[in-house]
Amino acid sequence: MKLKNFFDISERIKIASDAALEKAKSKFNEIDDITEYNQQKVLSAFIENRVSEADFAGSTGYGYGDSGREKLDRIYADIFGAEDAIVRHTFTCGTHTLAVALFGVLRPGDTMLCVTGTPYDTIHSVIGISGEGMGSLKEFGVDYAQVDLGSDDRPDIAAIEKALEMNPKMVYIQRSRGYSLRPTLSVAEIGEIAKLVHSKSDAVVMVDNCYGELVEKIEPTEVGADLMAGSLIKNAGGSIARTGGYIAGRKDLVELCAYRATTPGLGKEVGCTLGENRNMFMGIFHAPHVVGEALKAAVFAAALFENLGFRVTPTSDESRHDIIQALCLENAERLVEFCRGIQSGAPVDSYVTPEPWDMPGYDSKVIMAAGAFILGSSIELSADAPLREPFAVWMQGGINFHSAKTAIMLAAEGLAKKGLI
Ligand SMILES: *Cc1c(COP(=O)(O)O)cnc(C)c1O
């Protein structure tokens, strides 16, 4: 019987994809090795904490004595090599989770020192770099200072050491590149900064770990970070958690964050889980594998577009510290076509044609592709591109390599059909 071609992909793109896959082979082996290590780490945390069906039942009202909630906190702490953690579906997104951690630890008169250049856009109004009258840290008397990245786009260690003289309460590190072209920090680099900070000051080292979880065998809290936070609709939720976030780290700091997440006095003792426990347990259980699939999608896209002659970052053979892949496609036309191709290969909303739009906070139009089971989930395959220099698209996620690969091939096919590659 003749097998079906489900998608109209030309010989040229099929051959290019086979070559990209061949190029990616050794990287895929490395990813598999990390996935297996992290899967064993997660499995053993489940076993150690005696997870049982009863933990999925959930609670209502105050949520006192919710065994599932308590075990999930323990499991996150164990996986991240941290003393404690707070994992809740009531954290509405990554920004909210990070804000709870910042407000939990910082007090009037304190200084927050960010040592990785300008932080992620949505954190600006939390700090008070932008916006007014919303109750930012600045409005509560918390000062902000920043050490820019060096000329090589790496943390400027000498400048950080100098800035510690201002005696900050917190040193803040953003691990992921976010939507910039600077390299993502490795856990080892974060460890070096933490070591320096701890040797020279009493500052709390806090890491924005968004997009970084389970990409390496170790996490920032295992190399000296005192606190870290992230979103459950990125890596840690494994594409199954329907919303939420986590904070992990030193016990006293997690407790302060819990007092902010609920109220002083109540902390972690309250917070019903409704029906979300099962999804959150399944999410972290699947997360090592799903992160591995997303990494393979990123490496495949890097290899394919390298072969097509474009600059990509990271390159297909670079070691990875988050799941983000930037492709420099050089002009707006290609960015639009790429995002349309990705959208056309999504399991949800594939029939939608993305259009560039004036997104608030951007000085140029932005085009986005997302067709996900969970609204805004970026562990599922998605792509965003501001239509301005350096004309790059940021692609991340892919909960299933074969499906993500198909979408990437469709994007390349769309470019080829329009004569853009
Ligand atoms: C996604 C992200 C955030 C914010 O998370 P949201 O869920 O979008 O609010 C913060 N920092 C980094 C580096 C991120 O990638």
Ligand as a Chemical Component Dictionary entry (heavy atoms), coordinates in Angstrom:
data_LIG
# 
_chem_comp.id                   LIG 
_chem_comp.type                 NON-POLYMER 
_chem_comp.pdbx_formal_charge   0 
_chem_comp.three_letter_code    LIG 
# 
loop_
_chem_comp_atom.comp_id 
_chem_comp_atom.atom_id 
_chem_comp_atom.alt_atom_id 
_chem_comp_atom.type_symbol 
_chem_comp_atom.charge 
_chem_comp_atom.model_Cartn_x 
_chem_comp_atom.model_Cartn_y 
_chem_comp_atom.model_Cartn_z 
_chem_comp_atom.pdbx_ordinal 
LIG C1 C1 C 0 8.692  34.061 30.336 1  
LIG C2 C2 C 0 9.676  34.779 31.136 2  
LIG C3 C3 C 0 9.304  35.582 32.206 3  
LIG C4 C4 C 0 7.876  35.912 32.554 4  
LIG O1 O1 O 0 7.003  34.877 32.486 5  
LIG P1 P1 P 0 5.477  35.080 32.078 6  
LIG O2 O2 O 0 4.900  33.752 32.364 7  
LIG O3 O3 O 0 5.436  35.430 30.627 8  
LIG O4 O4 O 0 4.903  36.140 32.932 9  
LIG C5 C5 C 0 10.299 36.184 32.955 10 
LIG N1 N1 N 0 11.590 36.005 32.639 11 
LIG C6 C6 C 0 11.991 35.253 31.598 12 
LIG C7 C7 C 0 13.445 35.101 31.298 13 
LIG C8 C8 C 0 11.046 34.613 30.818 14 
LIG O5 O5 O 0 11.444 33.858 29.786 15 
# 
loop_
_chem_comp_bond.comp_id 
_chem_comp_bond.atom_id_1 
_chem_comp_bond.atom_id_2 
_chem_comp_bond.value_order 
_chem_comp_bond.pdbx_ordinal 
LIG C1 C2 SING 1  
LIG C2 C3 SING 2  
LIG C2 C8 DOUB 3  
LIG C3 C4 SING 4  
LIG C3 C5 DOUB 5  
LIG C4 O1 SING 6  
LIG O1 P1 SING 7  
LIG P1 O2 DOUB 8  
LIG P1 O3 SING 9  
LIG P1 O4 SING 10 
LIG C5 N1 SING 11 
LIG N1 C6 DOUB 12 
LIG C6 C7 SING 13 
LIG C6 C8 SING 14 
LIG C8 O5 SING 15 
# 
